[in-house]
Amino acid sequence: MNTNTLLQVLLVLLAVATFLGSTECKVIITEVGANSDINDSTGSGADFIEIHNTGSIGTDAVDLAGYKLADDKGVADADVFTFPAETPPLRPKETRVLVKGDPSSFAFGIGKSDTVTLFNAAGIEEDTTGPLDGGDISGQTWQRLTNSAHGYGTDDTDLAAFGRQTYMTPGRLNHPVKVFISEVSSKDSAADSVCSGVDFVELYNAGTSTVDLGAGYSLSDDKWHEDEDSWDIPAGTTILPGEFKVFCTGTHFAYGIGKDDAVVLHDPSDIAVDTTGTMDQSQHVEGYSWSRQGDETNEMDFVSFATSVQQTPGASNNVGICTSLVLNEIADKGTGTSTCNDEDWIELYNNCPTAINLHNWKLHDDKGVDHEDSYLHGNSDVIIEAGGHHILCGATDFQFGVGSDDTITLISPGGDTVDTVGPLVAGRGNSSVTYQRQADGTGEWTYRTPPTPGTTNGASTYVPANGASLYAPPGSVTVALNEISSSNTSAAHCNGEDWIELYNYGCEDVNLENFYIADEKGHLHADVYRFPSGSSIQAKSLKVLCKITDFAYGIGGSDTISLHNKEEQIIDSYALTGLQTKENLSTMQRSPDGTGDWTLLKASPNAYNSATQGGTSCSSKSALSSEVLGGAIGGAIVGVLLIAFVLVKTCTSKKRILVQEIRKDVRARSDDPEFGLGMRAQYEQKGKTSLMLTEY
């Protein structure tokens, strides 16, 4: 093969690879505004460019570092904008808006007949608007429309050409409807909120007329509207201009919202009119949400999604607004002279994106805020940086002692209770065990070791009750997680919901009463599934648990599922890796069952995953040689015969009853399929002897 031919082959292979790569995901330009009404960082109208990742949910985000945006002057012009290295990756189905003049955005102006082109980091053109049509009318933009239930596809032939529209949709799919998704919670709402502690989706009507949502609108998660979990909004449901409408898991839609999920709103024609895109996992924290930024009353200022540290279902969003600290760790016993001189201590954590001054914050125990021991920080400035820890010491800062069954409360300068913890559990804390959140600023409170004053709680581990070890002793329980479905595999399996399969690889039935199965939120969360009274699993048997029917939590693609015994010890756990999708109809499974490694295989609920099952054989008797068994059994029978002979001689009136019982026992054992053929033959021989005894 000569050099030219080899070069041609390499070019063909490169083209094929480029094509295959493009079908996985593609970043496109979806809307351009010149002389727009959108707000830039100065608050004035500005040009903008909207980009979108067409990749399917579950594919990788696109690293935009090195990508370029240029106008008709070309990529070599000094005005070209290069995405900096710190640019967040563009998640699948995410829409992002760049506004002229904003930090880390383009500086060139968009002319009436300009061209906007996007280049990837290799300098290859990804997408272009082509020449715009010369109209830069305020309130109108150039848009690439989508008529697909899945938004924009990865195939260029599915992409419509740019055209001027009389409406603007920055940060949303290009559709004239003025109803869009404004807030989503994937990690439970507040217990006293409109959704009573479960996930929610909030819609907002930014238009001037009422929209009939019950006329065919639907909401789905990342499985889109074809999935049976897709929820059709009931007839008669309307949303007024400027109204928020909140829908809750369980009460309205059935699916759980995962931490890296996507929520999609479809119109009556099944066209996707808005989507969150794949959500940033930073929002998957209790009390947080995935919210559009800005002011809902001005849709030009209400653009991209971001993590909000405050949920606001049914009200205006407050992205980034945070005015409270949280309690993070409590030591009711001194933990050594290096921390607070071996006195009690309480750790605060700033869970907010900005620094907080401790000025005029209050802290008290179960004696109340008005007690003389209540702690007021006073006028001295103590600044706790974003994500920072701060230790308050007994005797030095607060005067009350932290009792082993105390309750600690934190009060803001405005007098609001912002956090309260307790009562603590008497006897659980000591010099090496403190009461901690399982993750800084969030999560459930547990007793953990070692103490982590001033540092992250992630370095500690949970301590079960009564000082037991974190993990159940090996072999103490023969039940294991065996198969986990985090995506719809079939309507025939748990009605299409998530499910978990257990396998008892032992030879004895296991009582599961008060055992429990938890997801990544931990075994103390309200969602944990606790086996009810009388629950058990037979030896060498499978048991499938279904979402909704059994447990309440949704299993995310990268969730962690753990099985605990009644002593709170971990029996088994597995962290999913996001491999399962609806399309592959597969699940993560152990092979061999119960003891093997985890792998992605075709779903097999209530059926063995492989031809072999883990655990020891329950036919251990037959593993012994027939000679050994025969000798042992023969000796036992001779002993029984001698005893029977003596009993017959001394108690003739009961001889037939005793001998008949011996005969029954021998016959029963000879029919036991677990015994070998040689042993059975010996039993049959001894059976004849026992029959002879009945005639004595």
N, C-alpha and C positions, 0 to 999 in steps of 0.2 A: 504494500500500500504506500503510494507516494505521499509527500508532505501535503499537497493540496487536497488530496482525497481525505486524509486524516483530519485536516482542518475543517473540511465540509462536514464530516461526521460529527466532530466535536460541536460545531455550530448547531447542527440539527438536534443533538442531545441537549444542548443548552436551551434551545428554543422549547423543546418538549418539557424540560424541567421547569422552565419559566411558566409555561402554560399550566402544568400541573400545580405549581405553587400558586398561580393566580386563581385556581378554582377553590383553593382552601380559604383564602381571604383576600380582599382587595380594598384599598382605601380610595374612595371616590369623592369628588366635589358634588354636593347636593343642592347648595343654595348660595347665591351671591347677592349682596345688597350694596347698591351705590346710592349715596344721598338718602340713606335709610333713616328710620326712626329709632334704631336700636341705640342703647346707651353704651358709651365707652367709659373708661375710667374717669373721664372728666365730667360725665353726665350729659354730654351733648350727643346729637345724632352722629353716626359714623358709618363708614363702609364696613362690611363684614364678609367673611367667607366661612361657609359651613362644610365640614368634612364628615365622612361616615365610613365605618368599617363594615363591609358587607359579609364578613366571615360568619359562619354558622355558630350558634351557641355551643360552647364546649371547645371551640378551637382557641388557639393562642391569641393573646392581644398582640397588636402590631407595635413594634418599637419605632416611634416616629423620629428618634434622634437622627439627624442628618438629612431628613426629608426637606424639600424646598418648595416654596410657593413663589411663582413669578407672574408678572403681568405680561403684556404683549412686547415688552422690551427684552424678554428672554431671561434664561437662567444665568447668563453671564453678567447681567446688569448689576450695578452696585446696590440697587433697591431690593434684590432678591431676598426673601426671608428664609433662613435656615432654622429648622426646629432645633433648639438646644438639647444638650445631652440629658438635662434634667426633666425633659418633657415626659409627662406620664404616658405610658402605653395606651393606645386606643383599643378598648375592649370590643369584643364582637357585638355588632349591632349598636355600638355607641355612636351618638351624634355629638360633635363638638364644634363650638363656634369660636372663631378668632375675630376679634374686633380691632380695626385699625387704631393704632396708637396705644393699645393696652400693652403692659409689660409682656415680654415673650410673645409678641405678635408682629404682624407685618406693618410696614410703614408706607408702602406705595399706595397711591390713590387708584380707585377703580373708575376708569372713564366710561363714557356712554357706549362706546363700541370696543371696549377693551376685551382682552382674552386672559383668563386666569388658568394657570397650568400647575399641576402638582407633580413633582418628581420624587422618586424614592431615593434612598441614601446612595445608591449606585449611579444616580444621575439619569435613570431611565424614566421616561414619562409614564405616570400612573393614570392620570386623567386630565382632561381639559374641558373648559366650557365651550371652546370655539368662540368666534367673535360674537359679542353680545349685540343686541338689536338696536342699541342707540337710545333706549329709554331709561332714564334714571329718576323716575317719578317717586316722590316720597310715599312710603307705604307699600310700594310694589318691589318685587325682587325677581331675579332669574332663578328658576328652580328646575331640578330634574325630578319629574313626578314618578311615583311608584304606583302600580296597580296590582301589587302582589300581596297575598296574605302574609308573606314573610318579609315584607319590606323590600329592600333592594337585594337582588341576587348577585352571585359572583360572576355570572355569565354576562359579558358585555352586551350580548344581544337582548338581554332583559332590561337594559337601561335606556330610558327615554332620553331624547335630546332636551337641551335646555330651552325653556320658554319663559316669557315674562308673565307673572301672575299678579293679580290685583290684591293679594294678601301676603303676609309674611309669616313664616313658621320657624324662626331661628331656634335651634336646639331640639326640634321635633321633626317627625316625618312630614313630608310635604303633602298636606291635605287641608282643604279649606275649613274643616270642622274646627270649632273653637273650644272643644272639650279635650282636655289632655290630662295625663297622669301628673300629679303634683307632689305626691309623697308616698313612700312605701316603707313598711316595717317588716323585716325578715327575722327579727329576734324578739318578738313579743312586745306588745304595748303595755302601758301601765295598767295595773289591775283596776284602777278607778277610771280608766279612759272609756271612750265610746265602744271599743272592742273588747273590753274586760280582760286584757292580758294576752290576746292572741295577735297574730300577724294581721296587717291591714293594707289596703290600697285606697288612696285618696284621689278623686278626680276633681277638676276645677273647670268651670265654664267661664272662659274669658270673653265670650261673645256678648251680644246685646239682645239675644233672643233665647227663649227656653228650648232645650234640646230633649227630645223624647228618647231616652236611653233604652226604654223597653221595646223600641221598634226594631230591635235586631242587633243592638250593640252587645259585645261580649268581652270578657277579660280572660286572659290565659297566662300561664307561666311560660318558661322557656321551651315547653313542648308544643307551643303555639295552639291555634284554635282547632286543629283537626283532632287533638287529643280529647279523650272522653272527659277529662277533668276540666276542659274549657267551660267557663260559666257564662251562660246567656243571662243577661240582666233582665229581670222579670218585667212583663208587660205592665204598663202604668207607671214605671219609674222615670221621673223627669229630673232635670237639673236646671235650675233657674240661672239667669245671668249673675255672675259674681258669687255663685253658690259653690260650697265644697260638699262633696258626697263621698262618704266613707263606707267601704265594704270590708267585711271581716271574714277571716278563715273560720269555717264551720258554720257560721250563721248564714253566709252567702256562698262563697266559693269553697271547694273542698280541698284544693291543693295547699300544701305548705310552701312557703317562700324560702328558698335556700339562700345561703350567704352569697353565692355567686350566681344567683338566678337572674331571670329577666322577666318583666311583666309587660304584657302587650295589650293594647286596646284596639278592638276591631270594630269597623262600622257595619251596618246591616248587609253590605255587599261582601263581607269578610275581608275587606282591605284593612291592612294594619295602618292605623292613623296615628298611633303614638306608641313608643316603647321606652323603657328605662335603659335598654341595652343591658349587657352583662354588668351586674352591680359590683362595685368595689367592696371587697370583704371588710374594709375598715368600718362600714356601717353596721356590721353584724355584731352589735353590742346592745345589751338591754338598755332601753331608754334612747337609743340612737335611731335614725331613720335615713333613708335615701331620698333627698328632697331637691326640688328645683330651687336654684338660688334666686334671690331678688324679690321683687314686689309683684304678687299675683295680679294686682289691679292694673299693672302696666306690663302686658305680655312681651313688650320689647326689652324689658328689664328682667324677664323671668325665663332664663335660658337653660343653662346646663344643670345636670344633676351633680350633687356633692353630698358628702356625709354631713348630716346634721346631728349635733350633740343633744338636741332637744326635740322630742316628738311633738307634733302639733296637729293630730288628726282633727279635721273639721275646722281648722283655723289657719291663719297665715303662717307660713314657714319662718323659722328663725335659724337659718343656717349659720353655724359658727358662733351663735350667741351662747355663752356659758358663764354663769355667775356663781357657780357653787363648787366647793371642794367636796370630797367624799372621805369617809373613814376607810382605812385600808388595812390596818393591822392593829391588834390589841394584845398587850402582854399583861395578864393579871398576876403574874409572878415576875420578879426580876430575872433578866436573862444574862446577867453578868455585869461587872463593873465598867465594861467598855461602853455600855449603853445606859444612860441615865443613872449611873452609879448604882446599878442593881435595883432600882426602883421600878414600879409599874410604868408603862409608857403606852402612848397612843400615836399611831402614825396616820397622817393625812396625805392625800394624794390629789394633785391637780389634774383632773381628767379633761381639762379644757385646752383649747388651742392657744390661749393667751395666759400671761402671768396673772396671779391673783395676790392681792395684799391681804394679809391676815388681820389687818386692822379691824377691831370691833367684832370679830367672830367670837362665838360662845361655845362652850362645851360643858356638858353636865352628865352625871350618872343618874341612877334611878331615883334619886332624891328630888330631882326636878330642877328647872332652870332658876327658880327663885331661892333655892337653898344657898346658904352662905358659902358652901364649898364650890358652887358653880364657877366655872372658869371664864373670865372675860379677857381676851387678849389685850385690849387697851389700845392706846394711840401709837405705840411703837410700830414702825414699818418692818414687817417680815414678808418678803416677796417670795412666793413659791412659783417657780417657773412652770411653763406648760410641761406636763408629764413629770413634774418633780415631786419628791417626797419631803415631808417635814415631820420631825419627831417632837412631840410634847411629852415632857417628863413629869412623873409624880414628884411631889414635894417642891421641885424647882418651878414648874409651870402651874399645873393644877394641884389642888390640895386634897381632893377626894381620893380615896383608895379605890382601885378597880377590883370589885368583888368577883369571886369566881362564878357568880350567877348574876352579874350586874348587867345593866343596859346602858349604852353610851349613845348620846345624842349630840348632833352638831347643828348649831343655829347660825344663820346668816346675819350680817349687820342689819338687815331689814326686819329681823325677828322671825323669819321663816325657818321651819325645820327642814333642812336639806338632806339629812341622812340620820338614820338611827339603827343601831345594831344591838341585838340581844333578845332575850337574856342569854348570857354565856352559860355554858354547861359546867357545873361544879365538878371538879376533879379532873377535867380534861387538860387544862393548861398547866405547864410547869416551866422550868428554866430552859428547856429545849423545845417546847411546843407552845405556839401562840395561835390566836384566832385570826385568820387571814382570809382575804378574798382570794379565790383561786386564780384570778388574773387581776393585775393592778387596776383599780378603779371600777371594775365590773365583776360580774360573776357571783357565785354563791360563796357564802362564808363557811369555812371548814377549819378544823384544827390541823395545823401543818408544822412540819419540821424541816430544816432548822428555822429559827426566827430570822427575819430579813429586814431589820430596821434600816430605813433609808435606802433600800435597794429593792429590786423587783421581786415580787412574790413567785415569779416563775421559776426561781431556783429552788423552791421548797416542794415537798411532797405531802400528800394527805396522810393523816394518821387516823386509822379507824378507832372506833370506840374500844374501851377496855385495853388500850395499848397493843392491840393486835397488829400484826405486820400488814403492810399495804396489800400484798398479794396472798391469796389463799395458798396454803401449803400444797405443793405438787401432789396430785393424786387424791387430794381430799374430796374433790368433786369431779365426777367423770362426765360432766356436761360441758360442751364447748359451742361457741358460735360456729356455724357450719356453712351458712350462705346468707348473703345480704343483698337485697335489691333496693337501690336508691333511685331507680327510674322505672317507669311503667313498663312491665314486661308482657302482660296480657290481662285482659279483663277477667279471664278465668282465675287469675291468681289474686286473691284479696281484692277483687273488684278493681283491679288496676292500680291499687295503692302500693306504697312501699311495704316490704316485709322482711322479716328476720327468721332464719331457720336455726334451730338448736339440734344437737345430736348427742345422745347419751351413748358414749362408746364403752361404757362399763357393763358388768354382768349383773348389776343390781339396779332396781328402780331407784330414782332419786326424788326426794321430796323437795319441791321448788317453792313451797310456801314462804313468803317474805323475801325471796330472792328478787332481784330487779335488774332491768336492762335500761341503760341510759345512753343518750347521745353525748355530743361534745359539751353540752351545758352541765354535765356532771350528775352524779347520783342524788344530789340533794335538791335539784331543781324540781319544780312542780310538775314538769312534764314526764318525770321518770315513770317507767312502767314497773309496778310492783305486782308480783304474782299473788293472786288471791288465795285464800284458805283452801286447802285440799288440792292445790296444783301439784302435779308430779309428771315425770317423764319416765317411761318404761325403759328397761335395759335394751340397748341396741336399737333405739327408736328415735324418730325424728319428730319435731314439733315446730310448726310454723305460726308466727305471730304477725298479725296484720295491722297496719296503720288504721286508725279510726276504730276498727273493731276491738283492738287490744291497746296499742300505744297511741299517743296523741301527736308526738313530734314527727316532723318530716325529716327524712334522711337526706342530707346534702351529699353532693358528689364527692366531697372531701371531708365528710363527717367522720367522727370516731364513735364506734359503738362498743359498749363495755357491759359485761355480765358480772354481777356482784352477788355474793352470798348474803345471808341475813346478818352476818357480822360486819357488813359493809366492805369486805375485802374483794379485790378484783380476782375473778376466776379466769376471765378471758377478755381480750379487747382486740379491736382491729381498726386501723385508720385507713379509710377508703382513699383512693388515689385519683378519682375522677375518670376512671377508664370506662365505666358503664354508661351507655347511652340508650335511649329508647330504640334507636335504629338497630343496634346489634343484638337486642333481645337476650343479652347475657348478664350474668351477675358475678360478683366476687364470691368464690367458693373455696372450701378446703378440699384437697384431694391428696391422699385418701380422706374420707369423711372423718371429722372430729379431731384428727391429729396432724394432717398433712399441711403443706404450704398453701397459701392463698393464690388463686389464679383466676383469670377471666374465662368462664365457660358458659355454655348455653344454660339458661335458667332451668332448674330442676327442683321446684318446691315440693316438699314431702316425698322426694325420691332421692336415692343415693347419688352422690356426685361422681362416683367412680366404681369400678368393679370390685375394689377392695375397700374395706372399712378399717379405720384405725382402732386401737385398743387391743387388749389381749383376747385370745379366744376364750369363750365361755365353756369350752369342752376340755378343761384342764385335766379331768379325771382320765379321759381316754388317751391323753398324752403319755400316761404311764404305761409301761409294758404290761401285757396281759399276764405274764408270769408273776410280776410283782403284785398286780391286783388280785390275781387268782390265789397267790399264797396268803395275802392279807385276808381276803374274803374267806378262803378255806379255813384259815385259823380261827376267824371270828365265828364261823358256822359251827366248827367242832366245839368251840367253847359254849356256844348257845345250846348245842345238842347235849353236852354234859350237864349243863344247868337244867335243861328240860328234863333229862333223865332223873336227876335228883329230885326235881319238883314233882315229877310223875310218881316217883317212889314214895315221896313224903306227903303228896297231896293228890291222891288218885282221883278224887271227885272233880278236880279242876283240870285234869290232864288234857282233855280234848280241847278246851278253850285255849290253853296256852300253846299247844302244838299247832292249832289252826292259825293262831296269830303269827307264829313263826312261818308257817307255810305261806300266808298272805304276803308277809314281808319279803320273802325270797322271790315269790312270783312277781311282785311289784318291781323289785330291783332287776329281775331278769328281763323285764320289758322296757327298762330305761334305755332310750336310744343313745344316751351319752356314753354308755359302756361298750367296750370292744367286743368283737365276736368271740374271742377266746374266753373272755370273762363271762359272757352270756352262757357259753357252753358249760362252764364250770358251775354256774348258778343253776342251770337246768339239771345237772347231775345232782347237786345238793338238793334241788327241789324233789327229786325222787326219794332221797333219804328222808326228807321232811314228810312226804306222803306216807312212807312206811311207818313213821312215828305215830301217825294218826290212828294206826291200827293196834298200837301197843296196848 
